[in-house]
C-alpha cells in the first residue's frame, strides 16, 4: 500500500499556504481546471473542490482523481518543483479530461517557468 500513499510532506494543508500561493503565485487556466502555482524547493499539491462542482460524493471522486494523477506520474512529469493548488471549474469532468489538463499544465510549466 505504500506505493499508493500521499504523504503529508507532499500535501499543502495550511490555509496560510493556500493563501500565499494564491496571492504571490501565478495562475494557469484550462477549460476544466485552474492551476495556482509557485516555485518551491519540493513539489506539493493542494486541491480545492467547491460545491459548484457537484455533490459531496462527486467532489471527493474528483479529489481522488487529482491525487491519483499526481501520484502516478504527475510529480515526475513536473521536472521543476512547484507548489500547486488545483481547482476544478466545472461539474462535467471526467478522469481523462482532468489527466489531459494536468499533463498539459505540466508540459507548459516545464517549458515556461524557472525554478
N, C-alpha and C positions, 0 to 999 in steps of 0.2 A: 504493500500500500504506500510505501514511501515515495514511489515514483509519481503518484497522483496527488501528493500533498502540495499545499500552497502555504509555505511557512510565513510566519509573522514578519520576518525580515523582508519579504517580497511584497508586502501589502502596505498601502497607505491607510492608516487608521485614524489619525487625529484630525479633527476639524480644522485645526490651525494649518496643517499641511495641505489640506484641500484648498483652503482659502489662499495660502501663499502661492500655490501652483496656479490658481485661477487669476490672481491679481498680477503676479510678476512673470508668469509663464506665457506661452504662446498658444494659439488656437488653430486647429486644423479641422475643417468640416467636410464631411461627405454627405450624401443624401440621407443616410440612415444613422450616422454616428457623429458625435462631437468629441474631438480629442483635445484636452488641455494638457500641455506638457512643458516640462522644464528639464534642462540638462542636469545631470547628477553623477555622483561617483558610482552608484549602483542602481540598477533598474528596479523600479517598484511600480505597482499597479493599484489604482483605486477605481471602483465602479460606482456610479450613481445612476440608479434606475428610478425615474419618477413615476408617479401614479398615472400620468397620461400614456405611458407605455402599455398599461393593462392592469389586470387584477394581480394579486399577490403571487399566485402560482406562476403566472407567465413572467412576472418581473424576476422571480427567483430563477426561473429557467434561463432567462437572458443573462443574468449574472453568472450562472454556472457555465453558459456557453463562452462568455468572455474569458473567464478564468481558465477554462479548458484550452481555448485557443492560445492564450498567453503561455500556459504551461507546455503545451505540446510542441511548441516551436517558435512562438511569437517572441519570446525573450531572446532566443538565439538569433532570430531574424533581425531584431534591432541590434545592429552592430555597435551602435553608440549607446551608452547608458542614458536612461531617461526616467524621470518620474512622470507617470502617465495617469491621467484621470479620464476615463472613458464614460460618455453619457449617451445612451441611445435616444434618438429623437422621435421615433415613430412607433406605432404599435404593430405595424405589418412587417415584422422582422422574421428572418429565417436564419438558421445556423450558417448556411452557406454565404448569405449576404454579409453577416457580421464578420465572418472569416475573411471574405474578399476585401471588405473595407479595412480590416485590421492590417492585412498584408500590404494593401495599397498605401496606408499611412506609413508603415514600417519602411517600405521602399522609398517613399518621399522623404522621410526623416533621415534616412541614411545618406541620401543624396544632397540634402539641403542644409542640414543643421550640423553645427560644430559642437563637439563635446570634449 
